[in-house]
């Protein structure tokens, strides 16, 4: 089976980040904290983002060294392997503070490819 190329993986990062942003739009952190189903959905979206980043080729990662590739991958690993004590404050801040910038950066990379 053919593996998807980097453009597809980059699109996955944008798509799943956009979903997390959309799912939490208009919510307060307190509302997010009270909604366990939403928390699990957002954690899973972040896991997918990290997995997509992990599958980006070394060539593309090398072309964009300022991208937080390792942070995305490490967050995925932390969420997967440390599932029992995920800090939802960090999940919330990642969605609210990091994902909007990340999607802009990834969209710019896609335009250059």
LOPAZA-889634 format. One record per residue (C-alpha): x, y, z; residue in one letter; residue number from 1. Coordinates in Angstrom, 2 decimals, decimal comma. Layout:
! LOPAZA-889634
R       xx       yy       zz  res    n
R        X        Y        Z    A  NUM
...
END
This chain:
! LOPAZA-889634
R       xx       yy       zz  res    n
R     0,00     0,00     0,00    X    1
R     1,32     3,43    -0,95    X    2
R     1,96     5,80     1,96    X    3
R     0,38     9,28     1,73    X    4
R     2,75    12,05     0,74    X    5
R     3,74    15,06     2,81    X    6
R     1,07    17,32     1,31    X    7
R    -1,60    14,93     2,54    X    8
R     0,00    14,72     5,98    X    9
R     0,23    18,51     6,15    X   10
R    -3,44    18,73     5,24    X   11
R    -4,26    16,27     8,01    X   12
R    -2,49    18,54    10,51    X   13
R    -4,56    21,51     9,34    X   14
R    -7,83    19,57     9,22    X   15
R    -7,54    18,08    12,70    X   16
R    -6,24    21,30    14,24    X   17
R    -9,17    23,15    12,69    X   18
R   -11,54    20,61    14,24    X   19
R   -10,09    21,10    17,72    X   20
R   -10,31    24,86    17,30    X   21
R   -13,88    24,58    16,04    X   22
R   -14,99    22,19    18,80    X   23
R   -13,77    24,60    21,49    X   24
R   -14,84    27,85    19,83    X   25
R   -16,88    30,03    22,12    X   26
R   -16,21    27,86    25,18    X   27
R   -14,52    28,88    28,36    X   28
R   -11,83    26,72    29,85    X   29
R   -14,25    25,85    32,65    X   30
R   -16,83    24,59    30,13    X   31
R   -14,13    22,55    28,42    X   32
R   -13,05    21,10    31,76    X   33
R   -16,61    20,00    32,54    X   34
R   -17,08    18,26    29,18    X   35
R   -15,25    14,94    29,36    X   36
R   -16,36    13,78    25,92    X   37
R   -15,00    16,97    24,34    X   38
R   -11,75    16,58    26,24    X   39
R   -11,26    13,05    24,91    X   40
R   -12,11    14,19    21,37    X   41
R    -9,58    17,01    21,54    X   42
R    -6,88    14,78    23,00    X   43
R    -7,43    12,37    20,13    X   44
R    -7,19    15,19    17,58    X   45
R    -3,86    16,25    19,10    X   46
R    -2,67    12,65    18,92    X   47
R    -3,51    12,55    15,21    X   48
R    -1,70    15,85    14,61    X   49
R     1,39    14,44    16,29    X   50
R     1,19    11,23    14,30    X   51
R     0,88    13,17    11,04    X   52
R     3,90    15,28    12,04    X   53
R     5,83    12,10    12,79    X   54
R     5,09    10,81     9,29    X   55
R     6,36    13,96     7,55    X   56
R     9,57    13,10     5,72    X   57
R    12,93    14,20     7,06    X   58
R    13,42    16,17     3,85    X   59
R    10,35    18,33     4,47    X   60
R    11,13    18,69     8,17    X   61
R    14,63    19,82     7,24    X   62
R    13,25    22,43     4,86    X   63
R    11,18    23,94     7,69    X   64
R    13,30    23,68    10,84    X   65
R    11,32    26,41    12,62    X   66
R     8,21    24,27    12,65    X   67
R     7,52    22,59    16,00    X   68
R     7,72    19,07    14,53    X   69
R     9,28    17,56    17,62    X   70
R     6,83    19,31    19,95    X   71
R     3,89    17,88    18,02    X   72
R     5,42    14,41    18,06    X   73
R     6,36    14,61    21,73    X   74
R     2,88    15,78    22,67    X   75
R     1,38    12,84    20,80    X   76
R     3,70    10,47    22,63    X   77
R     2,87    12,02    25,99    X   78
R    -0,86    11,82    25,34    X   79
R    -0,67     8,21    24,17    X   80
R     1,73     6,85    26,74    X   81
R     0,80     9,07    29,68    X   82
R    -2,93     8,77    29,06    X   83
R    -3,77     8,26    32,72    X   84
R    -2,71    11,72    33,84    X   85
R    -3,15    14,10    30,92    X   86
R    -3,10    17,72    32,01    X   87
R    -6,21    19,25    30,43    X   88
R    -4,92    22,76    31,12    X   89
R    -2,08    22,05    28,69    X   90
R    -4,50    20,56    26,17    X   91
R    -6,68    23,68    26,42    X   92
R    -3,74    26,06    26,05    X   93
R    -2,38    24,09    23,11    X   94
R    -5,70    24,36    21,30    X   95
R    -6,25    28,02    22,09    X   96
R    -2,70    29,37    21,89    X   97
R    -0,74    27,07    19,60    X   98
R    -3,05    25,53    17,02    X   99
R    -4,15    28,76    15,29    X  100
R    -0,52    29,71    14,64    X  101
R     0,35    26,15    13,67    X  102
R    -2,39    25,97    11,05    X  103
R    -1,19    29,27     9,54    X  104
R     2,39    27,93     9,38    X  105
R     1,33    24,65     7,80    X  106
R    -0,85    26,41     5,24    X  107
R     2,18    28,51     4,21    X  108
R     4,31    25,38     3,80    X  109
R     1,59    23,82     1,63    X  110
R     1,59    26,87    -0,64    X  111
R     5,35    26,46    -1,17    X  112
R     5,18    22,74    -2,01    X  113
END
